[in-house]
Amino acid sequence: MQTISILIPAYNESRTILKILKKVANVSLPAGIDRELIVVNDASSDNTAELVFQYQKENPSVNLKFFQHDTNQGKGAALHTGIKSATGDFLIVQDADLEYDPGEFTDLLQPILSGFADVVYGSRFIGGRPHRILFFWHSIGNKWLTALSNMFTNLNLTDMETCYKLFRTEMVQSLNLREKRFGFEPEVTAKISRIPNIRIYEVGISYYGRTYEEGKKISWKDGFRAIWCILKYNLWAK
């Protein structure tokens, strides 16, 4: 039996945390794959933590680890905490906001289970699955950042900024990750690309984006930080 660690960073996600926990706990996985849920509460000011405790109490059979930060440190910091504690053979990041569908875990796992891949990115820009239509400039920014990242990593990714990144756990744990906010995406991409003989695949996924009124947190400032991180962990790291 192999295990996938499903890492859920959470900050003020009381509206959706129970829904995503139920989805992840109940989603069908390939035969021979068990699951480990890891929730990292990044010092939420709402009742996210209380809802997770409630879920744990009502669902003792679910393999769920829960960690809390005393102060808000950022999504990347929450991911660092979760990555260090993961014990599964594979690890995937799952945002708590319902923008991504856990029902697609099997599609992401398939290239690894078939022996072709070590890392699989879920791309919002390929495939024929549903995509909510939102934010023209966000989509342009994502594609531009991906292209800039590709120039230095020599990869041909279509969605470097995607949440859905599936790793062999030992590989992502071997990286010295430093970015505490949304710079995690370009940093992990740069560092994973330099592992000798790494095999990276992409799979098309659906995307149910949310608006800022619905709780979206990333801003234009994070875009400028991403540019800095692409240069820092590619050009200036060599």
Contacts in CASP RR format, 6 or more apart in sequence:
PFRMAT RR
TARGET T0000
AUTHOR 0000-0000-0000
METHOD contacts of the structure
MODEL  1
MQTISILIPAYNESRTILKILKKVANVSLPAGIDRELIVVNDASSDNTAE
LVFQYQKENPSVNLKFFQHDTNQGKGAALHTGIKSATGDFLIVQDADLEY
DPGEFTDLLQPILSGFADVVYGSRFIGGRPHRILFFWHSIGNKWLTALSN
MFTNLNLTDMETCYKLFRTEMVQSLNLREKRFGFEPEVTAKISRIPNIRI
YEVGISYYGRTYEEGKKISWKDGFRAIWCILKYNLWAK
1 32 0 8 1.000
1 33 0 8 1.000
1 34 0 8 1.000
2 32 0 8 1.000
2 33 0 8 1.000
2 34 0 8 1.000
2 88 0 8 1.000
2 89 0 8 1.000
2 90 0 8 1.000
3 33 0 8 1.000
3 34 0 8 1.000
3 35 0 8 1.000
3 36 0 8 1.000
3 87 0 8 1.000
3 88 0 8 1.000
3 89 0 8 1.000
3 90 0 8 1.000
4 29 0 8 1.000
4 33 0 8 1.000
4 34 0 8 1.000
4 35 0 8 1.000
4 36 0 8 1.000
4 88 0 8 1.000
4 89 0 8 1.000
4 90 0 8 1.000
4 91 0 8 1.000
4 92 0 8 1.000
4 105 0 8 1.000
4 109 0 8 1.000
5 35 0 8 1.000
5 36 0 8 1.000
5 38 0 8 1.000
5 86 0 8 1.000
5 87 0 8 1.000
5 88 0 8 1.000
5 90 0 8 1.000
5 91 0 8 1.000
5 92 0 8 1.000
5 169 0 8 1.000
6 24 0 8 1.000
6 35 0 8 1.000
6 36 0 8 1.000
6 37 0 8 1.000
6 38 0 8 1.000
6 91 0 8 1.000
6 92 0 8 1.000
6 94 0 8 1.000
6 102 0 8 1.000
6 105 0 8 1.000
7 38 0 8 1.000
7 40 0 8 1.000
7 79 0 8 1.000
7 82 0 8 1.000
7 83 0 8 1.000
7 86 0 8 1.000
7 91 0 8 1.000
7 92 0 8 1.000
7 93 0 8 1.000
7 94 0 8 1.000
8 20 0 8 1.000
8 21 0 8 1.000
8 24 0 8 1.000
8 37 0 8 1.000
8 38 0 8 1.000
8 39 0 8 1.000
8 40 0 8 1.000
8 94 0 8 1.000
8 95 0 8 1.000
8 96 0 8 1.000
9 40 0 8 1.000
9 42 0 8 1.000
9 74 0 8 1.000
9 75 0 8 1.000
9 76 0 8 1.000
9 78 0 8 1.000
9 79 0 8 1.000
9 93 0 8 1.000
9 95 0 8 1.000
9 96 0 8 1.000
10 17 0 8 1.000
10 39 0 8 1.000
10 40 0 8 1.000
10 41 0 8 1.000
10 42 0 8 1.000
10 44 0 8 1.000
10 48 0 8 1.000
10 52 0 8 1.000
10 78 0 8 1.000
10 96 0 8 1.000
11 41 0 8 1.000
11 42 0 8 1.000
11 43 0 8 1.000
11 44 0 8 1.000
11 48 0 8 1.000
11 72 0 8 1.000
11 74 0 8 1.000
11 75 0 8 1.000
11 78 0 8 1.000
11 217 0 8 1.000
12 44 0 8 1.000
12 45 0 8 1.000
12 46 0 8 1.000
12 48 0 8 1.000
13 20 0 8 1.000
13 44 0 8 1.000
13 46 0 8 1.000
13 48 0 8 1.000
13 96 0 8 1.000
13 97 0 8 1.000
14 44 0 8 1.000
14 46 0 8 1.000
14 47 0 8 1.000
14 48 0 8 1.000
14 51 0 8 1.000
15 215 0 8 1.000
16 96 0 8 1.000
16 97 0 8 1.000
16 98 0 8 1.000
17 39 0 8 1.000
17 48 0 8 1.000
17 51 0 8 1.000
17 52 0 8 1.000
17 55 0 8 1.000
17 96 0 8 1.000
18 51 0 8 1.000
18 54 0 8 1.000
18 55 0 8 1.000
19 98 0 8 1.000
20 94 0 8 1.000
20 95 0 8 1.000
20 96 0 8 1.000
20 97 0 8 1.000
20 98 0 8 1.000
20 102 0 8 1.000
21 37 0 8 1.000
21 39 0 8 1.000
21 52 0 8 1.000
21 55 0 8 1.000
21 62 0 8 1.000
21 64 0 8 1.000
22 55 0 8 1.000
23 102 0 8 1.000
23 103 0 8 1.000
24 35 0 8 1.000
24 37 0 8 1.000
24 94 0 8 1.000
24 102 0 8 1.000
25 35 0 8 1.000
25 37 0 8 1.000
25 59 0 8 1.000
25 62 0 8 1.000
25 64 0 8 1.000
27 102 0 8 1.000
27 103 0 8 1.000
27 105 0 8 1.000
28 103 0 8 1.000
28 106 0 8 1.000
29 35 0 8 1.000
29 105 0 8 1.000
29 106 0 8 1.000
29 109 0 8 1.000
30 106 0 8 1.000
30 109 0 8 1.000
30 110 0 8 1.000
30 113 0 8 1.000
33 109 0 8 1.000
33 113 0 8 1.000
34 63 0 8 1.000
35 63 0 8 1.000
36 63 0 8 1.000
36 65 0 8 1.000
36 86 0 8 1.000
36 87 0 8 1.000
36 88 0 8 1.000
37 62 0 8 1.000
37 63 0 8 1.000
37 64 0 8 1.000
37 65 0 8 1.000
38 64 0 8 1.000
38 65 0 8 1.000
38 67 0 8 1.000
38 82 0 8 1.000
38 85 0 8 1.000
38 86 0 8 1.000
39 52 0 8 1.000
39 64 0 8 1.000
39 65 0 8 1.000
39 66 0 8 1.000
39 67 0 8 1.000
40 67 0 8 1.000
40 68 0 8 1.000
40 69 0 8 1.000
40 78 0 8 1.000
40 79 0 8 1.000
40 81 0 8 1.000
40 82 0 8 1.000
41 48 0 8 1.000
41 49 0 8 1.000
41 52 0 8 1.000
41 66 0 8 1.000
41 67 0 8 1.000
41 68 0 8 1.000
41 69 0 8 1.000
41 78 0 8 1.000
42 69 0 8 1.000
42 72 0 8 1.000
42 73 0 8 1.000
42 74 0 8 1.000
42 75 0 8 1.000
42 77 0 8 1.000
42 78 0 8 1.000
43 68 0 8 1.000
43 69 0 8 1.000
43 70 0 8 1.000
43 71 0 8 1.000
43 72 0 8 1.000
43 73 0 8 1.000
49 66 0 8 1.000
49 68 0 8 1.000
52 64 0 8 1.000
52 66 0 8 1.000
53 66 0 8 1.000
55 62 0 8 1.000
55 64 0 8 1.000
56 62 0 8 1.000
56 64 0 8 1.000
56 66 0 8 1.000
65 85 0 8 1.000
67 81 0 8 1.000
67 82 0 8 1.000
67 85 0 8 1.000
69 77 0 8 1.000
69 78 0 8 1.000
69 81 0 8 1.000
73 180 0 8 1.000
74 180 0 8 1.000
74 181 0 8 1.000
75 180 0 8 1.000
75 181 0 8 1.000
75 182 0 8 1.000
75 184 0 8 1.000
76 177 0 8 1.000
76 179 0 8 1.000
76 180 0 8 1.000
76 181 0 8 1.000
76 182 0 8 1.000
76 183 0 8 1.000
76 184 0 8 1.000
77 180 0 8 1.000
77 181 0 8 1.000
79 93 0 8 1.000
79 177 0 8 1.000
79 184 0 8 1.000
80 177 0 8 1.000
80 180 0 8 1.000
83 91 0 8 1.000
83 172 0 8 1.000
83 173 0 8 1.000
83 177 0 8 1.000
84 173 0 8 1.000
86 169 0 8 1.000
86 173 0 8 1.000
87 169 0 8 1.000
88 169 0 8 1.000
89 168 0 8 1.000
89 169 0 8 1.000
90 109 0 8 1.000
90 112 0 8 1.000
90 166 0 8 1.000
90 167 0 8 1.000
90 168 0 8 1.000
90 169 0 8 1.000
91 166 0 8 1.000
91 167 0 8 1.000
91 168 0 8 1.000
91 169 0 8 1.000
91 172 0 8 1.000
92 105 0 8 1.000
92 108 0 8 1.000
92 164 0 8 1.000
92 165 0 8 1.000
92 166 0 8 1.000
92 167 0 8 1.000
93 163 0 8 1.000
93 164 0 8 1.000
93 165 0 8 1.000
94 100 0 8 1.000
94 102 0 8 1.000
94 163 0 8 1.000
94 164 0 8 1.000
95 163 0 8 1.000
97 210 0 8 1.000
97 215 0 8 1.000
97 216 0 8 1.000
98 208 0 8 1.000
98 210 0 8 1.000
99 163 0 8 1.000
99 207 0 8 1.000
99 208 0 8 1.000
99 209 0 8 1.000
99 210 0 8 1.000
100 163 0 8 1.000
100 164 0 8 1.000
100 205 0 8 1.000
100 206 0 8 1.000
100 207 0 8 1.000
100 208 0 8 1.000
101 205 0 8 1.000
101 206 0 8 1.000
101 208 0 8 1.000
104 129 0 8 1.000
104 164 0 8 1.000
104 203 0 8 1.000
104 205 0 8 1.000
104 206 0 8 1.000
107 203 0 8 1.000
107 204 0 8 1.000
107 205 0 8 1.000
108 120 0 8 1.000
108 122 0 8 1.000
108 164 0 8 1.000
108 166 0 8 1.000
108 203 0 8 1.000
108 205 0 8 1.000
109 120 0 8 1.000
109 166 0 8 1.000
110 203 0 8 1.000
111 117 0 8 1.000
111 120 0 8 1.000
111 201 0 8 1.000
111 203 0 8 1.000
112 118 0 8 1.000
112 120 0 8 1.000
112 166 0 8 1.000
112 168 0 8 1.000
116 199 0 8 1.000
116 201 0 8 1.000
117 199 0 8 1.000
117 200 0 8 1.000
117 201 0 8 1.000
118 167 0 8 1.000
118 168 0 8 1.000
118 171 0 8 1.000
118 195 0 8 1.000
118 198 0 8 1.000
118 199 0 8 1.000
118 200 0 8 1.000
119 165 0 8 1.000
119 166 0 8 1.000
119 167 0 8 1.000
119 168 0 8 1.000
119 171 0 8 1.000
119 192 0 8 1.000
119 198 0 8 1.000
119 199 0 8 1.000
119 200 0 8 1.000
119 201 0 8 1.000
120 165 0 8 1.000
120 166 0 8 1.000
120 200 0 8 1.000
120 201 0 8 1.000
120 202 0 8 1.000
120 203 0 8 1.000
121 157 0 8 1.000
121 159 0 8 1.000
121 160 0 8 1.000
121 162 0 8 1.000
121 164 0 8 1.000
121 165 0 8 1.000
121 166 0 8 1.000
121 200 0 8 1.000
121 201 0 8 1.000
121 202 0 8 1.000
121 203 0 8 1.000
122 159 0 8 1.000
122 162 0 8 1.000
122 164 0 8 1.000
122 165 0 8 1.000
122 166 0 8 1.000
122 202 0 8 1.000
122 203 0 8 1.000
122 204 0 8 1.000
122 205 0 8 1.000
123 157 0 8 1.000
123 158 0 8 1.000
123 159 0 8 1.000
123 162 0 8 1.000
123 202 0 8 1.000
123 203 0 8 1.000
123 204 0 8 1.000
123 205 0 8 1.000
124 131 0 8 1.000
124 159 0 8 1.000
124 162 0 8 1.000
124 204 0 8 1.000
124 205 0 8 1.000
124 206 0 8 1.000
124 207 0 8 1.000
125 142 0 8 1.000
125 143 0 8 1.000
125 158 0 8 1.000
125 159 0 8 1.000
126 158 0 8 1.000
126 159 0 8 1.000
126 202 0 8 1.000
126 204 0 8 1.000
127 204 0 8 1.000
128 204 0 8 1.000
129 204 0 8 1.000
129 205 0 8 1.000
129 206 0 8 1.000
129 207 0 8 1.000
130 206 0 8 1.000
130 207 0 8 1.000
130 208 0 8 1.000
131 206 0 8 1.000
131 207 0 8 1.000
132 207 0 8 1.000
132 208 0 8 1.000
132 209 0 8 1.000
134 209 0 8 1.000
134 211 0 8 1.000
141 223 0 8 1.000
142 159 0 8 1.000
142 160 0 8 1.000
142 161 0 8 1.000
143 158 0 8 1.000
145 160 0 8 1.000
145 161 0 8 1.000
145 186 0 8 1.000
145 223 0 8 1.000
145 226 0 8 1.000
145 227 0 8 1.000
145 230 0 8 1.000
146 157 0 8 1.000
146 158 0 8 1.000
146 159 0 8 1.000
146 160 0 8 1.000
146 161 0 8 1.000
148 227 0 8 1.000
148 230 0 8 1.000
149 155 0 8 1.000
149 157 0 8 1.000
149 160 0 8 1.000
149 186 0 8 1.000
149 189 0 8 1.000
149 190 0 8 1.000
149 230 0 8 1.000
149 234 0 8 1.000
150 156 0 8 1.000
150 157 0 8 1.000
150 160 0 8 1.000
152 190 0 8 1.000
152 230 0 8 1.000
152 234 0 8 1.000
152 235 0 8 1.000
153 189 0 8 1.000
153 190 0 8 1.000
153 193 0 8 1.000
153 234 0 8 1.000
154 193 0 8 1.000
155 189 0 8 1.000
155 193 0 8 1.000
155 200 0 8 1.000
157 189 0 8 1.000
157 200 0 8 1.000
157 202 0 8 1.000
158 202 0 8 1.000
159 202 0 8 1.000
160 185 0 8 1.000
160 186 0 8 1.000
160 189 0 8 1.000
161 185 0 8 1.000
161 186 0 8 1.000
161 226 0 8 1.000
162 185 0 8 1.000
162 205 0 8 1.000
164 205 0 8 1.000
165 185 0 8 1.000
165 188 0 8 1.000
167 192 0 8 1.000
171 192 0 8 1.000
171 195 0 8 1.000
171 198 0 8 1.000
172 188 0 8 1.000
172 192 0 8 1.000
174 195 0 8 1.000
175 188 0 8 1.000
175 191 0 8 1.000
175 192 0 8 1.000
176 191 0 8 1.000
177 184 0 8 1.000
177 187 0 8 1.000
177 188 0 8 1.000
177 191 0 8 1.000
178 187 0 8 1.000
179 187 0 8 1.000
179 229 0 8 1.000
181 222 0 8 1.000
181 225 0 8 1.000
182 218 0 8 1.000
182 222 0 8 1.000
182 223 0 8 1.000
182 225 0 8 1.000
182 226 0 8 1.000
183 222 0 8 1.000
183 225 0 8 1.000
183 226 0 8 1.000
183 229 0 8 1.000
185 226 0 8 1.000
186 226 0 8 1.000
186 229 0 8 1.000
186 230 0 8 1.000
186 233 0 8 1.000
187 229 0 8 1.000
187 232 0 8 1.000
187 233 0 8 1.000
190 229 0 8 1.000
190 230 0 8 1.000
190 233 0 8 1.000
190 234 0 8 1.000
190 237 0 8 1.000
191 233 0 8 1.000
192 198 0 8 1.000
192 200 0 8 1.000
193 200 0 8 1.000
209 216 0 8 1.000
210 216 0 8 1.000
END
